[in-house]
């Protein structure tokens, strides 16, 4: 049985939401063909791949000058907005037309 609940980030968590989380915590994990249990071998392979790709995931700190409007819009995305900006930049820089448009 799948139970879906949407938690809105509008303020402190409600008693009903806490109760729903406690109920979900008591439910068993069900593995199926789409989500099989990972074996020790699977975990070793994931760890090896993770370690091999670690360097490409490291981020560098830079200074970047943004217009007040761009910064306000970015901050309105909420917590983690700098990670969102990083992904936006990565995708924009992969698109030749976007680059040419702003040069």
N, C-alpha and C positions, 0 to 999 in steps of 0.2 A: 504494500500500500504506500503510495506517495502522498505526502502532505506538503503543500506549499503555503508559505506565509511570507508576506512582504513586510519587511521592517523599514519604516520610514525614518530617516535621520532628521527628525524635526525637533528633537529635544531629548530629555531623559527617557529611558526605556520604561514602558508601562508595566504594571503588574501582570496584565494579560500576556504581554510579549515575553516576560520572564517565565511565566507559567508554560507557554508554548515551547520555549527553549528547553525547559526542564523535561517536558514530555518527549521532545525530540531526542534528548540525550539518553533517555531510557529505551528508545527504539533500537532494535538490532540492526547491524550493518548487513545488507543483503548484497552479495556479489552475484553478478550475472554475466552473460556473454559480452555485454557492452562495458562492464566494469569488473573484470575478474580480480581475484585476490592476487597480489604480487608475490612471487616466489623469492627466495633468497638470491637466486641467480638474477632475476629481474632487478632487484634492488642494487646488486653489485654493478650491473651494467649501467643503471641510471647514475650511480655514484661516479663511475668512470667517465661517462659522458659529461656529467656536470663538472668534474674536475678539469677535463680537457677543454671545456668551453668557458671556464671561469674568467680567463683573461679578456675574452671578448665581451663579457658582461660588466667588467669594471668600468665605472664612470669616472670622468675627470671633472674637476671643479674649474669653472671658468667664470669670467665676468661678462655679462651680456647686458647691453643697454636696450631697454624696452620703452615704448611710449607709455604714458600713464594709462591710456585706454587699453592697450594690450595687456599690461600688468593687471589692471582691474578685472578684465575679462578672464585672464588666467586664474587669478585668485578666486574668482566666483565659482570655479570648478571644484573648489573645496580642498580638503586635505589631500596631499599627493599631487598638487597641480604641477609641480616641477617635473615629475615623472611623465605626466601627460604632455607637457611641453616638449620634453625630450623625444617622445614617440612621434609627436606631430612633426618636429624638425627632421627626424630620421626619415619619415615617409615623404615629406616634402622634398628632401634632398635626393631621394631616389627617383623623383619625377622630373624628367628633363624639361618638360613644358612649364612646370611651376618655377623652376630655376630661371629659365629664359624670361619668363614674365616679369620677374622682379630684379633682373640685372640692369 
